[in-house]
Amino acid sequence: EPEVTQTPSHQVTQMGQEVILRCVPISNHLYFYWYRQILGQKVEFLVSFYNNEISEKSEIFDDQFSVERPDGSNFTLKIRSTKLEDSAMYFCASRETAYNEQFFGPGTRLTVL
Amino acid sequence: AQTVTQSQPEMSVQEAETVTLSCTYDTSESDYYLFWYKQPPSRQMILVIRQEAYKQQNATENRFSVNFQKAAKSFSLKISDSQLGDAAMYFCAYCPPGNQFYFGTGTSLTVIP
């Protein structure tokens, strides 16, 4: 069964460093999402991406964040200069159409020291 | 504003018994989707059950069923014959078509042997 994959599973970085979180959505899906979950809190929407552009973003998704679909299969989230409060689980999700459920990847745990 | 409320931060149930997790949501949309996700300690998001708002019949998946009350904007999850493996965080989520997911704050379910 096709699934969303994410790498790495755990990333540890120093404050101020850039990180790139990678996702491979399900191949025939057209809508892509990043969510964040700070430990002990609910899952929060960051950004949605469709037709090679951002379709919606939350107030969390500031200038430090960017997304890209560099090669037609990967979907990346870049954090330019990480802060301590960026420590969280980051989930990628994809959906085939606007009317299906989103399939979530296993998440990347980001720890900023 | 789209909000999802889970009023029970923690619930417990005896093994083999039945438990109901509550969820309410606020929306002005008439067409949308509702989901329950399970998040075990691994923090992966696992889809438990989904409900389309236009369907009057309550969704069921084996031991999991929902009580969907559209007028009351209520979407509770019933777990029958609870098993030790059901212990996890459970998140209710609301999704209008083509849009992001809105998650509740979660209910931590403990299953007592």
Interface residues (C-beta under 8 A of the other chain):
Chain A: Y31 Y33 Y35 Q37 Q41 K42 V43 E44 F45 S48 E56 M89 F91 A93 A98 Y99 E101 Q102 F103 F104 P106 G107 R109
Chain B: Y33 F35 Y37 S42 R43 Q44 M45 L47 R50 F91 A93 C95 P97 G98 N99 Q100 F101 Y102 F103 G104 T105 G106
